[in-house]
Amino acid sequence: MGEKTAARVSINISRRAQSAIKGEKFLMSWNISRYIYDDYIIISIDLQNPQRNAVAEISKLGDSWFFNRLFVPPEHRRKGIANALMEELVKILDAKCITLRNEINPYGDMTYEQLLAFYKKFGFKKTEEGFVRYPKTKKQELNVK
Ligand SMILES: CC(C)(COP(=O)(O)OP(=O)(O)OC[C@H]1O[C@@H](n2cnc3c(N)ncnc32)[C@H](O)[C@@H]1OP(=O)(O)O)[C@@H](O)C(=O)NCCC(=O)NCCS
């Protein structure tokens, strides 16, 4: 087993988010961190409480990559944070040419059907191999801004 390599990159993103309560649009700004290891990738959004960050985590088991966790703390849901995490994640999947397997196990606000539509938006498909996202591009240098 080779040594693990890690890269942490912080990106500040701003976007218009929709308030779940009033429906108004407002500008939000988050710091996204990417931790990239040989067999583990975490995208995290700093929400001022390290125990309660929003995260997308994937890991490699054997030759296959699996989605471990997509979680946004309840008090920060419906602000577009999961969308932001997934946008970062799919950039890395494409840049590193990773095929990612996923299982939908809802344990929060969204139902199975809602999560299915959500993941499909990011390229996941039901295939004979399960619910999978294949990379869109050939392997390339990871230079995600
Ligand atoms: C699933 C989860 C990560 C979504 O996080 P979020 O930050 O609230 O999601 P976003 O605000 O980015 O919304 C993503 C999309 O889902 C929709 N959505 C979010 N919550 C919803 C809800 N309660 N009902 C209906 N749609 C919802 C949004 O409208 C948005 O759709 P759009 O991109 O078409 O506009 C969050 O609810 C969570 O952590 N749940 C518990 C853990 C879980 O179930 N993880 C999935 C395991 S497979």
Ligand as a Chemical Component Dictionary entry (heavy atoms), coordinates in Angstrom:
data_LIG
# 
_chem_comp.id                   LIG 
_chem_comp.type                 NON-POLYMER 
_chem_comp.pdbx_formal_charge   0 
_chem_comp.three_letter_code    LIG 
# 
loop_
_chem_comp_atom.comp_id 
_chem_comp_atom.atom_id 
_chem_comp_atom.alt_atom_id 
_chem_comp_atom.type_symbol 
_chem_comp_atom.charge 
_chem_comp_atom.model_Cartn_x 
_chem_comp_atom.model_Cartn_y 
_chem_comp_atom.model_Cartn_z 
_chem_comp_atom.pdbx_ordinal 
LIG C1  C1  C 0 -30.434 15.118 1.345  1  
LIG C2  C2  C 0 -29.774 16.386 1.883  2  
LIG C3  C3  C 0 -28.265 16.190 1.854  3  
LIG C4  C4  C 0 -30.155 17.580 0.996  4  
LIG O1  O1  O 0 -29.415 18.706 1.437  5  
LIG P1  P1  P 0 -29.861 20.231 1.136  6  
LIG O2  O2  O 0 -28.669 21.098 1.341  7  
LIG O3  O3  O 0 -31.079 20.547 1.905  8  
LIG O4  O4  O 0 -30.232 20.179 -0.422 9  
LIG P2  P2  P 0 -30.272 21.431 -1.398 10 
LIG O5  O5  O 0 -30.819 22.612 -0.699 11 
LIG O6  O6  O 0 -28.953 21.592 -2.096 12 
LIG O7  O7  O 0 -31.357 20.930 -2.441 13 
LIG C5  C5  C 0 -31.055 19.978 -3.439 14 
LIG C6  C6  C 0 -32.298 19.706 -4.274 15 
LIG O8  O8  O 0 -33.192 18.917 -3.491 16 
LIG C7  C7  C 0 -34.428 19.589 -3.294 17 
LIG N1  N1  N 0 -34.841 19.404 -1.901 18 
LIG C8  C8  C 0 -34.074 19.570 -0.795 19 
LIG N2  N2  N 0 -34.781 19.265 0.310  20 
LIG C9  C9  C 0 -36.009 18.920 -0.125 21 
LIG C10 C10 C 0 -37.194 18.506 0.547  22 
LIG N3  N3  N 0 -37.250 18.408 1.887  23 
LIG N4  N4  N 0 -38.283 18.213 -0.201 24 
LIG C11 C11 C 0 -38.243 18.314 -1.539 25 
LIG N5  N5  N 0 -37.139 18.687 -2.252 26 
LIG C12 C12 C 0 -36.041 18.998 -1.531 27 
LIG C13 C13 C 0 -34.116 21.060 -3.555 28 
LIG O9  O9  O 0 -35.268 21.756 -3.992 29 
LIG C14 C14 C 0 -33.065 20.971 -4.634 30 
LIG O10 O10 O 0 -33.670 20.716 -5.884 31 
LIG P3  P3  P 0 -33.184 21.522 -7.194 32 
LIG O11 O11 O 0 -31.691 21.325 -7.269 33 
LIG O12 O12 O 0 -33.928 20.867 -8.298 34 
LIG O13 O13 O 0 -33.533 22.942 -6.940 35 
LIG C15 C15 C 0 -30.261 16.685 3.348  36 
LIG O14 O14 O 0 -31.656 16.701 3.379  37 
LIG C16 C16 C 0 -29.761 15.651 4.354  38 
LIG O15 O15 O 0 -28.637 15.760 4.898  39 
LIG N6  N6  N 0 -30.588 14.624 4.640  40 
LIG C17 C17 C 0 -30.196 13.566 5.594  41 
LIG C18 C18 C 0 -29.157 12.662 4.987  42 
LIG C19 C19 C 0 -29.635 11.950 3.728  43 
LIG O16 O16 O 0 -30.751 11.500 3.617  44 
LIG N7  N7  N 0 -28.677 11.859 2.784  45 
LIG C20 C20 C 0 -28.901 11.170 1.526  46 
LIG C21 C21 C 0 -28.538 9.725  1.682  47 
LIG S1  S1  S 0 -28.657 8.843  0.120  48 
# 
loop_
_chem_comp_bond.comp_id 
_chem_comp_bond.atom_id_1 
_chem_comp_bond.atom_id_2 
_chem_comp_bond.value_order 
_chem_comp_bond.pdbx_ordinal 
LIG C1  C2  SING 1  
LIG C2  C3  SING 2  
LIG C2  C4  SING 3  
LIG C2  C15 SING 4  
LIG C4  O1  SING 5  
LIG O1  P1  SING 6  
LIG P1  O2  DOUB 7  
LIG P1  O3  SING 8  
LIG P1  O4  SING 9  
LIG O4  P2  SING 10 
LIG P2  O5  DOUB 11 
LIG P2  O6  SING 12 
LIG P2  O7  SING 13 
LIG O7  C5  SING 14 
LIG C5  C6  SING 15 
LIG C6  O8  SING 16 
LIG C6  C14 SING 17 
LIG O8  C7  SING 18 
LIG C7  N1  SING 19 
LIG C7  C13 SING 20 
LIG N1  C8  SING 21 
LIG N1  C12 SING 22 
LIG C8  N2  DOUB 23 
LIG N2  C9  SING 24 
LIG C9  C10 SING 25 
LIG C9  C12 DOUB 26 
LIG C10 N3  SING 27 
LIG C10 N4  DOUB 28 
LIG N4  C11 SING 29 
LIG C11 N5  DOUB 30 
LIG N5  C12 SING 31 
LIG C13 O9  SING 32 
LIG C13 C14 SING 33 
LIG C14 O10 SING 34 
LIG O10 P3  SING 35 
LIG P3  O11 DOUB 36 
LIG P3  O12 SING 37 
LIG P3  O13 SING 38 
LIG C15 O14 SING 39 
LIG C15 C16 SING 40 
LIG C16 O15 DOUB 41 
LIG C16 N6  SING 42 
LIG N6  C17 SING 43 
LIG C17 C18 SING 44 
LIG C18 C19 SING 45 
LIG C19 O16 DOUB 46 
LIG C19 N7  SING 47 
LIG N7  C20 SING 48 
LIG C20 C21 SING 49 
LIG C21 S1  SING 50 
# 
